[in-house]
Amino acid sequence: MGRLRDRMNPYAHLVAEYARFFRTGKDYPLGGFPPLPCSQAAANAPVGLIFSPHPDDECIVGGLAIRLMRESGWSIRNVAVTQGSNRDRQAARLSELQDACNHLGLGLIQTAPNGLEAITPKARQQDPVGWAAKVAVTADILRRESPKAIFVPHEQDWNGSHIGVHFLVQDALATLPTSFTTHLMDTEYWGQMTRPNLMVELSESQVADQVTALSFHVGEVRRNPFHLLLPAWMQDNVRRGSELVGGQGGAAPDYGFATLYRHRIWRGGKLEELSAGGRNLGCAEAAGVLFT
């Protein structure tokens, strides 16, 4: 009777297929794929920086950044704030990160030979001298790269390093001249934002590229196959974004996958909120329209 019921119920088949793809995906190869074709950014192209708390975050939250690179000719560079807390793995994680960035066509900026360490709210409070040195490193990167947009975890992204990177970049911005202006794109992964104002649709092919790039982080996805769960996370973003960005009770856009952001502007030495209301950016629009 149970099998007959399952054959008659299409949702049973749907769930079974989700489960089957997750099981079989664990046998897929990790990394080793050739770089994706991409155009060389012009010398004067706008720069976008992804401040990644750990190697692998660039693949997870970089949906909009990758669209900017592909659709609007931006130069996107991943800033490896840390290379993880396990010192025995830092060299390997850098190598995995280089391969992942090379696959996607992202530039890579190291903050230190083994990355910065102790990037947490606790370190910010208890070691002001050491923290100031890390802020100076970050400010130098911002000054040198003069990014049009930066991608940074939001202040409640649960993981200590994610929250630490948020305040590291905020503190670095505060040291720059008031003439420094950039778009600040808050990202999320471990902790959900309560007030995102931007939902960015991602195509199936781009999601596949991000999952593939995430598979290059072999040491991490072997212990936890979160690369296989990335599409489901992006689907859930559509559910949340339909209400949080589009408005409670509003009609959901016909997106399969999306990433959520909080878009603000750093100008005159402070953060400026955008006008009230949220925005959905579908694949039919070039991503660069957000910054014109």
Secondary structure by P-SEA (a helix, b strand, c coil): caaaaaaacaaaaaaaaaaaaaaaaaaccccccccccccccccccbbbbbbccccccccccaaaaaaaacccccccccccccccccccaaaaaaaaaaaaaaaabbbbbbccccccccccaaaaaccaaaaaaaaaaaaaaaaaacccbbbbbccccccaaaaaaaaaaaaaaaaccccbbbbbbbbbcccccccccbbbbbcaaaaaaaaaaaacaaaaaaacccccaaaaaaaaaaaaaacccccccccccccccbbbbbbbbbcccbbbbcccbbbbbccccccccccc
